[in-house]
Amino acid sequence: MKDIVITAQRVKREWLTVLVCFIAACLVNLGAIIGYSRPWTELFSQIGYVVAVTVLLYILLWIVRGIIALVKWIIRKITKH
């Protein structure tokens, strides 16, 4: 069986992607706090929802990346013939 090697650069890029998703979820939370005139303590008390939205965003990114990879693979197969 062939070994799979994940480079340090790839790991770093994935962590950066997760960080960007977390920041986006925090900004959504911040917008909701301002939009609904809620107390600022919700910025920290709702961290569970922020983490859940972060995971959801990351999964959606994986789906989009998978679709892009599939389309690229199909295009390569078509253009080979």
N, C-alpha and C positions, 0 to 999 in steps of 0.2 A: 504494500500500500504506500502511496506517495505522501510525504510530509507536506503540510501546509505551513508556509512561513508568513507571518504577519510582521511587517517591518515596523520599526519604532515610529517612522514618519506617518504610517497609516494609523497607528494607535493614537498618536498626537492629533491627527486630523479628526478622528472620531470623537475624542474628548472635546475638541474645539467645537464640533458640531453639537454635542450635548450642551456645552456651555451656552452657545448661541440660542438653542431651544429654551434653556432655562431663563436666559435674559428676556427672550420674547414672552415667555409665560409670566414673568415678573412684571413686564410692561403692560400686559393685558390686565393683570391683577391691579396694578397701579391705576390704569385707566378706569377700571370698574369702581375702585375706591373713590376716585375723583368724580366720576360720572354719577354715582349714586349717593354722593355726600356721606360716605361711611367714615367711621373713625380710623385713624392711621394705624391703630393696633392690628387691624385686619391684614396689614402688610406682612406681619409675622404669624398671626394666628391662622391664616389660610394657606400656610406653606404646603400642607398636604395636597391641596388642590393644585397648587403651582407645580409640584412635583408630578402629579398625575397628568397635567397638561403638557409638561415637558416630555414625559414618556410618550404621550399621544403624538406630539409633534415629531418626535424622533422616529416613531413607527411610520408615520405618514411620509417622512423623508425617505425612509428605507423603501417604502412602496414605490414612490416616485423614482428613486434611483434604480429600482428593479425594473420598472417599466422602461426607463431610458436604456438600460443595459439590454433588455430584451429586444427593443426596437433596433438598437445598434447591431445586435447579433443577427437579426432577421435581414437587415440591410446588407451586412457582410455576406450572408449566405446567398442572397439574391444576386449580388454583384459578382460573386465568384464564378457563376455559371455563365 
